[in-house]
Amino acid sequence: MTLIGPIGEEEQAAAGANPLGGGPFRAAMRRFATTVSIVTCAHGGSRFGMSATAITSLSLDPPSLLVCVNKSAATHRVLSRGGRFCVNVLRSVHVGLSQAFSGRLKGEDRFRLGNWGQTEEGLPFLADAQANLFCEIVRIVDYETHTIFIASVYFARVQEGVDPLLYQDGKYAIAVPVSDDQLEKTDSILSAAG
């Protein structure tokens, strides 16, 4: 087990600016199961996109979310201009598409895979995604290696069925609902405790 916590001055000096080092923090973050999406945008007649897991809802009223993007990503340059983008929530069958948008393919070649549509303004969206969240950037927050894009959601498309592509411990994964037996056991434990 690796412990993350306060360390002494000697260890801090040896670690430099990051007293935890990358290892323990990265290991802790790999315990999060996150939904995989592709963030898409357009500029000057070109389409841009990247796989992303650092996306979360921010508010229901108004509907808003945030996306964290590494500054080295090509999509970052376009998003930094402000404007609109789409969060395409992937299904479990979209592993290859996620890999293409994670760096296996570059630029427009990424859009050769998948069933892509586009809005009247040219914003690309994945037609068979679990959901598409069409967003407008309202605030940009710079933080170290990443930028946090806060956006209002002005339109959402949701398909039938819940089948998210997940990423956990450095691997793609699928969601499996908790069984009714397990829920009954949990209910029994809670009833006995209360």
N, C-alpha and C positions, 0 to 999 in steps of 0.2 A: 504494500500500500504506500502511495506517495501522499504526504500531507502537504496541504497548502495553507499557509498561515503566516503569522508574524515571524520574522527572522531577525537575528541579531545584526548589529552594525557591521561586523566583520563579513558576514555572509552577504549583506546588502552591497558592500563595497566590491566584493568579488563578482557579484552578479551584474553590476553596472546599473543601467537605467531600468532594467526589468528584473526586479528582485525575485519573481517567481520563475524566471526562465520560460521558455516556450513549452517545455515538456509537460509539467503538471497541469497547467492551464489548458493546453490543447487536449490532454487526456480527459480532463473534466468536461470540456465542451463536447467531446465526441460521445458523451453519454446522452446528449440531447438527440432525440429523433425529430428531424425537421422535414417538412414538406418541400419537395423540389419544384421550383417554378422556372419559367424562362421569362425574363424581362425583355421586352422588345420596344423599340422606338425607331423613328425615321428622321432623316435630315438630308436635305438637298437631293432627294430622289433615291437615297440609299437606305437600306434597312440594316438595323443593328440589333443584336440580341446576345444575351448571356444567361447561363444557368445560375440560379441563385437560391440560397436557403435562408439568408438573413432578411426575411420579410415577416412582418407581423402587423396585425390590426392595431390601430391606435385609438380610434373612437368610432362609435356607431352614429353619433350625432354631433357634427356631420360625419358621414362615412369617410374614414381616412385610414391610411396605412403608412408604414415606413419601410424603406428598402435601404440596406447598407451595401455599398458598392466599393470595391477596391479601386483606388485611383489609377492603377495600372491597366485596368480593363478598357478596351476601346469604347465600349458602351458608356463608360463614365464620362468621356469627353462630350458626348451628345446629351446625356442627361444633365450635365452641368450647365447647359445653355437654358435650362428650364423647359417648360412646355409639357407635352403629354407623353405617356408611355402606357404599356399594357403589361400586367402580370398574368401570365398564362400558367395556371395551376395544373401540373402534369398528372397523368394517370400512370398506374404501375407499368403499363405497356410502353411507356415513353423513355425507357432507359437509354436507348441508342440516341434519341433526340437530345436528351440531357448531356450525354457525352459529347455530341457534336458541338453543342453550345458551351461546353466546358473547356474548349480549346482543341478538340480533335480536328475541327474544321475552322476555317477563318472566314470572316466577312460574309459576303453574299452566299458563299458555298453552304453555309449553315442552313439556309432557307431552302436548299434543294431537298432536304428531308422534311417530312411532315406535311400536314394539310393546312396550308397557310391561306388566310384571307386578309383583307385589309379594309379599313374604314374609308369613308369618302375622302378623308384628309391624308390617306396613305399610311396610317398606323397599322403595322402588321399584328395579327393575332392568330393563335393556333385554333382552328375551327373545332377540333375534337378534344380540346383540353377539358378537364373537369370543370373549370371555371375560368372566365376571363374578367379581369378587373381593369377597367379603363380609368386611368388616373391623370390628374393634372398636378404638377409640382407646385406646392405652396411655400415651401421653405427648404433651404439647403443648409446643412450643418456639417462643417468640416471637422474631422477628428482623426488625427494621426494618419494612418495609412488608408483610411476609408472616408467616404462621404455618406452622410445620412440624408436621404431624400424623403421628405415628408410630403405626402400627396393626398389630395381629396379624390375620392372615387366618384366619378360622375355617371358611370354605367357599369352594370355587371351582367354577365351571361353565366348561367349555371346549367350544366347538363345533369341528366338523371344518373343516379348511382354515385356512391362514394368509394373511390378506389385510388387513393393518393400514392404517388411515388414518394418514398421517404429516403432520407439519407441518415445513416446512423453508424458510428464507429468507422467512418471512412469507407462505407459500403452502401450500395443501394439496398433498400428493404421495402417490405410491404406491410400494411397494417392488418392485424388479425384481431377481430373483436374478442373481448373477454367472454368466455363461455357462460351460459346461464348457470351451470354448476358452480363456477367460481364466484359469480355474483351472489348465489344463494348462500355459499359458505361465508362470504363477507358479511351478508345481512345477518347471519346467525351470530357471528363474532360481535358485530356491532350491537345486536339486540342483547346479548349476554353481558356486554360491557356497560350498557346504558340502563 
